[in-house]
């Protein structure tokens, strides 16, 4: 398969190397996409993991409506920015999700999901690493059933939650190191009365 790999964080590169090692041609991309370039490339699949740009409807059309995203939350909870921190701050269900991409952010049909349960002894850094590892494992398992993805997809249930990047500024102000424990992070949020849904 010819796969477009969209990413921003280098943690995604292991996943795209795995796709290459399993016999696929992977084109890596970090910048904004152009509709005509996408159309001419004739990708079989687009996989987005940590990519920072929202794909518009015309880009998704140019990709043949076969673009998926890996999001480090249990959708529909914590759509948008900083899903790891928000799941800790608001004690919402934690996990990872593989879903089809639509023009609305993190709203497409779900292909696969897994819960990830971290303890209070985790740090902010290790809790992010746990989600990252779980996301890659989930994708690798799901990819074996790629031909069945269209029939596996399901609509996310409920409203869940959404946070824009600006929503996390006050929350992040209590973080002086990502080696801080989850329990200390929650304690600081409580102390400053920052834990609240925007």
C-alpha positions in Angstrom: 0.0 0.0 0.0 1.0 3.6 -0.6 0.5 5.4 2.8 0.7 9.0 3.7 2.1 9.3 7.2 1.2 12.6 8.9 3.0 13.6 12.1 4.4 16.4 14.2 6.0 14.6 17.1 8.9 12.2 16.4 7.3 9.6 18.7 5.1 8.8 15.6 8.1 7.6 13.6 8.3 4.2 15.2 4.8 3.5 13.9 5.6 4.6 10.4 8.8 2.5 10.4 6.7 -0.5 11.4 4.4 0.2 8.4 7.4 0.3 6.1 8.9 -2.9 7.6 5.6 -4.7 6.9 5.9 -3.9 3.2 4.2 -0.6 2.7 5.5 2.5 1.0 5.2 5.4 3.5 5.5 9.0 2.6 6.1 11.1 5.7 4.7 14.6 5.9 4.8 17.3 8.6 3.6 20.4 6.7 0.2 21.6 5.5 -1.2 19.5 2.7 -2.2 20.8 -0.7 -5.3 19.3 -2.4 -3.7 18.8 -5.8 -0.6 17.2 -4.5 -2.7 14.7 -2.5 -4.9 13.9 -5.5 -1.9 13.3 -7.8 -0.1 11.0 -5.2 -3.1 8.6 -5.2 -2.5 7.3 -1.7 -4.2 4.1 -0.6 -4.4 5.3 3.0 -3.5 8.3 5.1 -2.5 7.8 8.7 -2.3 10.8 11.0 -0.6 10.5 14.4 0.4 13.7 16.3 -0.2 15.8 13.1 -1.0 19.5 14.1 -3.1 20.6 11.1 -6.8 20.0 10.7 -7.6 18.3 7.4 -10.3 20.2 5.5 -13.1 18.6 3.5 -11.4 19.2 0.1 -8.1 17.6 1.4 -10.1 14.6 2.7 -11.8 14.2 -0.7 -8.4 14.4 -2.4 -7.2 11.5 -0.1 -10.2 9.4 -1.2 -12.0 9.8 2.1 -9.6 7.1 3.5 -7.8 9.0 6.2 -7.5 7.8 9.8 -6.2 9.5 12.9 -4.8 8.0 16.1 -5.8 10.1 19.0 -4.5 9.6 22.6 -7.9 9.7 24.3 -10.9 7.5 24.6 -13.2 9.4 22.2 -15.5 11.2 22.5 -13.7 12.2 25.7 -10.9 14.8 25.4 -11.1 15.7 21.7 -8.7 18.4 20.7 -5.5 19.5 22.5 -3.7 18.0 25.5 -5.8 14.8 25.9 -3.4 13.2 28.4 -3.4 16.2 30.7 -7.2 16.7 30.5 -7.9 13.1 31.2 -5.8 13.4 34.4 -7.2 16.8 35.4 -10.8 15.9 34.9 -10.5 12.2 35.7 -12.3 11.3 32.5 -12.0 7.9 30.8 -8.4 7.4 29.5 -7.5 5.5 26.4 -6.5 5.6 22.7 -8.7 5.7 19.6 -8.3 4.9 15.9 -10.9 6.7 13.9 -11.8 7.9 10.4 -11.1 11.6 9.8 -13.9 14.0 9.1 -13.7 17.8 8.8 -14.9 18.1 12.4 -12.0 17.6 14.9 -11.8 14.1 16.3 -15.4 13.3 15.4 -15.1 10.6 12.7 -16.3 7.0 13.1 -14.3 4.9 15.5 -12.4 1.8 14.2 -10.7 0.7 17.4 -10.3 1.8 21.0 -8.5 0.7 24.1 -8.7 1.8 27.7 -5.4 2.8 29.4 -5.5 2.9 33.2 -2.6 4.8 34.9 -1.9 4.9 38.6 -1.2 8.0 40.7 2.4 6.9 40.9 2.8 7.7 37.2 4.4 11.0 36.1 3.0 13.3 33.5 5.7 12.1 31.2 5.2 8.4 31.8 1.5 8.7 31.5 2.0 10.3 28.0 4.4 7.4 27.2 1.8 4.9 28.2 -0.8 6.4 25.9 1.8 6.5 23.1 2.7 2.9 23.5 -0.9 1.8 23.7 -1.8 3.8 20.6 0.9 2.1 18.5 0.0 -1.4 19.7 -3.7 -0.7 19.1 -3.0 0.5 15.5 -0.7 -2.5 14.8 -3.4 -4.9 15.9 -6.2 -3.1 14.0 -4.1 -2.8 10.8 -4.1 -6.6 10.5 -7.9 -6.2 9.8 -7.6 -3.2 7.5 -9.9 -4.7 4.9 -12.7 -4.8 7.5 -12.3 -1.3 8.7 -15.3 0.0 6.8 -17.6 -2.5 8.4 -16.0 -2.2 11.8 -16.6 1.6 12.1 -19.1 2.9 14.7 -20.2 6.4 15.7 -18.9 7.7 19.0 -21.5 7.8 21.7 -22.3 10.8 23.9 -20.9 14.3 23.9 -17.7 13.6 25.7 -15.5 16.7 26.0 -13.4 19.0 23.8 -10.5 21.4 24.7 -8.8 23.9 22.4 -5.1 24.6 22.9 -5.8 27.9 24.7 -7.9 26.0 27.2 -4.9 24.4 28.7 -2.7 27.5 29.4 -3.9 28.0 33.0 -3.7 24.2 33.7 -0.1 24.0 32.3 1.0 26.9 34.5 1.2 24.6 37.5 3.7 22.3 35.6 7.3 23.0 36.3 8.4 19.5 35.1 6.8 16.7 33.3 8.5 14.3 35.8 5.9 15.5 38.3 3.6 12.8 39.6 0.0 12.6 38.5 -1.1 13.0 42.2 1.1 16.1 42.6 -0.4 17.6 39.4 -3.9 17.0 40.6 -3.0 18.5 44.0 -1.6 21.6 42.4 -4.7 22.0 40.2 -6.9 21.7 43.3 -4.8 24.2 45.2 -5.1 26.8 42.5 -8.7 25.8 41.7 -7.8 25.3 38.0 -9.4 22.0 37.4 -12.5 23.0 35.5 -13.9 22.2 32.0 -13.8 25.2 29.7 
